[in-house]
Amino acid sequence: MFEVFGITCPFFALVLAGFLATSKKLLPLESIPGLNIFVLYFALPCMLFRFGAQSQLGSLINLGVFVTYFLGAILMVGIALYISRSMGIGWNNAAFGALVAAFPNTGFMGVPLLFALYGTPATATAIITIIIDMIFTTSLCIALSRLEGADIHGTRTALVNAFKGILVNPMPWAIGLGVVFCDLNWTLWAPINKTVQLLSDAASPTALFTLGAVLARSWINQVNHQTNVQNKTHLHRKRIDYLTLSFLKLIIHPCIILILGNLALFMGFVLDPFALKIMVLNAALPSASNVVMLTQRYGADSERVAKIILCTTAIAFLTFSGLVRLYDSFLKF
């Protein structure tokens, strides 16, 4: 177990460092957008390009992985949506609550963490999950969020905006370009390759530090907007809400993927047990931090989503590390 903690601890420590630096005002809030731009448009695309350049196209076109993870995401969205709606939460907030419960932080945390644990073979499966979550899970939840007081045109507009967001996101393009380079046996010019390598090496620590800063900013904003006198019953209900969705994300989501994967294996479908393991661990990651930006764009409760992301990130240090140990020790198929 201590070996697992030895690998996972530095990743969560970097998140904590970013959180403390921002909450203690060592890092100005105004600098966080700049860090986000560096990570999203420079460092992470270079890291994903390098991973893509090590993955043959055939390893990414894996029907068993795609169907298993896709069905798991749909089930998670349905369960989270049902729970939120049963608590009287409107479609807009319920849909983004479902998204934060079904969308793991694969880009900022999952890819570098799984690579550190299991090496290059883990990245191909992780890349498939990124594509599913960015294109299908996100688009579904945005469409569901428009059901509240919106006609078919409002839903269509939301879907168009979602796909526009996907098209301008550099991460899938970086993955695709890397795969093309791999399949065609192309290599970058040495000076450019060195630049990409430097940016790639900076991706993981900068992304995790920035994630901590983003979480701290959300926490600071929540504190600043709290009133002096608050309804205790209301606060209790909100606490139950985000703790329930956090439990769904960290515990139920990986269990669903594990059950679906083993069901597929039992029925004779082609699914590599190692790929299933990576999908299960990926599902056990904390919620993706970019969901906060989507909630703000579509007018949902960003404070609620930020609490879920903060909660899952804090707890995942124990739950994720424990699942890695449990899987390696007892869940071998």
C-alpha angles and dihedrals in degrees: 000000000000089000089057092047088050089062100038099039097073091053094053090039089061090052089050091048091055091046094050094043091054099039090049089049094242087123113047116232089231091066095059095082089053091052090048091052092050092049098041100040104029119016104035096044089053091049092048091046090056092048090047090050088059094050123082114223090243091061090057096047094071112148095190092054093043096050095043095050093039093053090046091054092049092050091048092050090049095049095045091045092051092050093048094046091048088056090056096256115151125246095259097054093035092055094051090044086056090049094052089049094051103035114078123200093254097147101050098031115003103062097048093039095049090044090053091050102042109008132230097332089068094058097068092059092043090052091054090053091050091054093048094048096045096047110026109021094043094045092048093051093046089052091049091050089061093059090086106093094329130118126219090277091058091051092047091050091050091051092048090051090048092054091046088055090051092050093054093044105106096205100078090043090052091050092049093047091050091051090050091052090049096049094045093043091236123158131199122248106269098249091047091045090053091050091050090048092052092049090045092052089052093050102081100046094039094047093050093045090048090049089056090049092051091050091049091050090052090048092049091049091051092051092048093051098047116110123228094241116043135172108256093205091053092049090048091053092048090050091052089048099055094036089053093051090045089054090050091052099046102034113016097042096058090042090055092050091047092051094045092047095050090045088055091049091048090052091052100254118151108256125144109231089220090055089050089052091053091048091051093049091045090054089052092061120107120267121286114264095216090072088079090062091050092051090052091048093052098039098250127141102285092178090062093049092046091054091052092050092047092047095048092046092052095046097040091074087073101029096045094045090046092051092050090054093044093049094047092047106038113004101068115136 
